[in-house]
Amino acid sequence: MASTDITSSRKRPDGTAEPVDAKPGGAKPDDLAGLEAGLDALDAVQIRRTPVREVLQSKVLPPVVAVALVLIVWELLVRAEVTEVYKLPPPSAVWDSATDMWLKGTLLDVVWTSVSRGLLGFLLAVAIGTPLGLLVARVRLIRAAIGPILSGLQSLPSVAWVAPAVIWLGLNDSMMFAVILLGAVPSIANGLVSGVDQVPPLFLRAGRTLGATGIRGTWHIVLPAALPGYLAGLKQGWAFSWRSLMAAEIIASSPELGLGLGQLLENGRSNFDMPGVFLSILLILFVGIAIDLLIFSPLERWVLRSRGLLVKN
């Protein structure tokens, strides 16, 4: 069987025939090979392990330097006597307060009391806010009815819920969890709604074509595609949980509730113990930073890496 030439011809101005490549768009084989090689190079992203020295220089050294500068400026302000010492204690006095609590064995207990409440309340908020966000995002009637309420609750200061929670539930852990839920659930639900709204319609059509509808479509298509927005809502939800808990602990102090960071801060204010006040503020800040570094930053890197947006491992 005779082979056929897949080229066509066109006439030159002098009337002779000029062969033309019949590939789409008139592209030459060499051009297509170069294009394929370029696409392969883009797909084959080289992921390398970041050296420890580079990690220390880029991620550890900058915050350490920033903290050192804050402490230096703080000490200079104290020595310059910009205000009375009882209003602005030196860093050494705050360190002495922390050392005293450590020697008494109360420092870790105070931190754990607040952290355990915050994490448990946040997990409860995730369990409630996630299905609520899916319902609001996927059911138009529920969205029209509840969507504006969730946005309004998100803008409402969580401290406003402390008074009614105390009246409804009394001075106990249930009151603390109620304040956390009222502060965090709207943020988590709204974050998931935002993520679902940004899912490309093509993903949904492809899922329906493959039979992924209903719960299966939600689990395999909607949630993975909405993960960046959902993660942002979770991060904001934790921030609201922590702030709500601190507001509740500051206002609703009781021996039955134990000593948390909020109560420690309020006790320092009541006793005019400014080193204790500054210590409480620093511990609250430290817990917030630690949760972000240990939980949410790894999750964000995992999401970016799974989408090919993070080159370095």
ChimeraX attribute file (.defattr): number of C-alpha atoms within 10 A of each C-alpha:
attribute: neighborCount
match mode: 1-to-1
recipient: residues
	/A:1	3
	/A:2	4
	/A:3	5
	/A:4	6
	/A:5	8
	/A:6	10
	/A:7	11
	/A:8	11
	/A:9	12
	/A:10	11
	/A:11	10
	/A:12	10
	/A:13	7
	/A:14	6
	/A:15	8
	/A:16	10
	/A:17	12
	/A:18	11
	/A:19	13
	/A:20	14
	/A:21	15
	/A:22	14
	/A:23	12
	/A:24	7
	/A:25	7
	/A:26	9
	/A:27	12
	/A:28	13
	/A:29	11
	/A:30	9
	/A:31	10
	/A:32	12
	/A:33	11
	/A:34	11
	/A:35	12
	/A:36	12
	/A:37	12
	/A:38	12
	/A:39	11
	/A:40	11
	/A:41	11
	/A:42	10
	/A:43	10
	/A:44	9
	/A:45	12
	/A:46	11
	/A:47	11
	/A:48	9
	/A:49	9
	/A:50	10
	/A:51	8
	/A:52	9
	/A:53	9
	/A:54	11
	/A:55	11
	/A:56	11
	/A:57	10
	/A:58	11
	/A:59	10
	/A:60	12
	/A:61	12
	/A:62	12
	/A:63	11
	/A:64	11
	/A:65	11
	/A:66	11
	/A:67	11
	/A:68	12
	/A:69	12
	/A:70	12
	/A:71	15
	/A:72	13
	/A:73	12
	/A:74	16
	/A:75	17
	/A:76	13
	/A:77	15
	/A:78	18
	/A:79	12
	/A:80	9
	/A:81	11
	/A:82	11
	/A:83	12
	/A:84	9
	/A:85	12
	/A:86	11
	/A:87	13
	/A:88	18
	/A:89	21
	/A:90	20
	/A:91	17
	/A:92	12
	/A:93	16
	/A:94	19
	/A:95	15
	/A:96	14
	/A:97	19
	/A:98	19
	/A:99	13
	/A:100	13
	/A:101	16
	/A:102	13
	/A:103	9
	/A:104	9
	/A:105	11
	/A:106	14
	/A:107	18
	/A:108	10
	/A:109	16
	/A:110	20
	/A:111	19
	/A:112	16
	/A:113	15
	/A:114	22
	/A:115	20
	/A:116	11
	/A:117	18
	/A:118	24
	/A:119	16
	/A:120	14
	/A:121	24
	/A:122	27
	/A:123	15
	/A:124	17
	/A:125	27
	/A:126	22
	/A:127	13
	/A:128	17
	/A:129	26
	/A:130	21
	/A:131	13
	/A:132	20
	/A:133	26
	/A:134	19
	/A:135	17
	/A:136	22
	/A:137	22
	/A:138	15
	/A:139	10
	/A:140	12
	/A:141	12
	/A:142	13
	/A:143	18
	/A:144	12
	/A:145	11
	/A:146	15
	/A:147	19
	/A:148	11
	/A:149	12
	/A:150	20
	/A:151	14
	/A:152	11
	/A:153	16
	/A:154	21
	/A:155	11
	/A:156	13
	/A:157	14
	/A:158	23
	/A:159	17
	/A:160	14
	/A:161	19
	/A:162	23
	/A:163	15
	/A:164	12
	/A:165	20
	/A:166	19
	/A:167	10
	/A:168	12
	/A:169	13
	/A:170	14
	/A:171	17
	/A:172	17
	/A:173	14
	/A:174	15
	/A:175	23
	/A:176	26
	/A:177	23
	/A:178	23
	/A:179	28
	/A:180	33
	/A:181	25
	/A:182	20
	/A:183	31
	/A:184	34
	/A:185	30
	/A:186	29
	/A:187	31
	/A:188	33
	/A:189	31
	/A:190	28
	/A:191	27
	/A:192	30
	/A:193	25
	/A:194	19
	/A:195	24
	/A:196	25
	/A:197	15
	/A:198	14
	/A:199	18
	/A:200	12
	/A:201	10
	/A:202	9
	/A:203	14
	/A:204	18
	/A:205	13
	/A:206	12
	/A:207	18
	/A:208	15
	/A:209	10
	/A:210	10
	/A:211	11
	/A:212	17
	/A:213	16
	/A:214	9
	/A:215	10
	/A:216	13
	/A:217	17
	/A:218	18
	/A:219	13
	/A:220	13
	/A:221	19
	/A:222	23
	/A:223	18
	/A:224	15
	/A:225	19
	/A:226	20
	/A:227	18
	/A:228	21
	/A:229	22
	/A:230	25
	/A:231	19
	/A:232	19
	/A:233	27
	/A:234	26
	/A:235	22
	/A:236	17
	/A:237	28
	/A:238	28
	/A:239	20
	/A:240	27
	/A:241	30
	/A:242	25
	/A:243	23
	/A:244	27
	/A:245	30
	/A:246	24
	/A:247	22
	/A:248	27
	/A:249	24
	/A:250	18
	/A:251	15
	/A:252	21
	/A:253	19
	/A:254	12
	/A:255	9
	/A:256	9
	/A:257	15
	/A:258	15
	/A:259	21
	/A:260	24
	/A:261	26
	/A:262	26
	/A:263	25
	/A:264	21
	/A:265	24
	/A:266	21
	/A:267	18
	/A:268	18
	/A:269	14
	/A:270	11
	/A:271	10
	/A:272	13
	/A:273	18
	/A:274	22
	/A:275	24
	/A:276	25
	/A:277	24
	/A:278	21
	/A:279	23
	/A:280	25
	/A:281	15
	/A:282	13
	/A:283	18
	/A:284	20
	/A:285	11
	/A:286	12
	/A:287	16
	/A:288	16
	/A:289	11
	/A:290	11
	/A:291	16
	/A:292	16
	/A:293	12
	/A:294	10
	/A:295	11
	/A:296	17
	/A:297	13
	/A:298	12
	/A:299	15
	/A:300	17
	/A:301	15
	/A:302	15
	/A:303	17
	/A:304	14
	/A:305	15
	/A:306	10
	/A:307	9
	/A:308	11
	/A:309	11
	/A:310	15
	/A:311	12
	/A:312	12
	/A:313	11
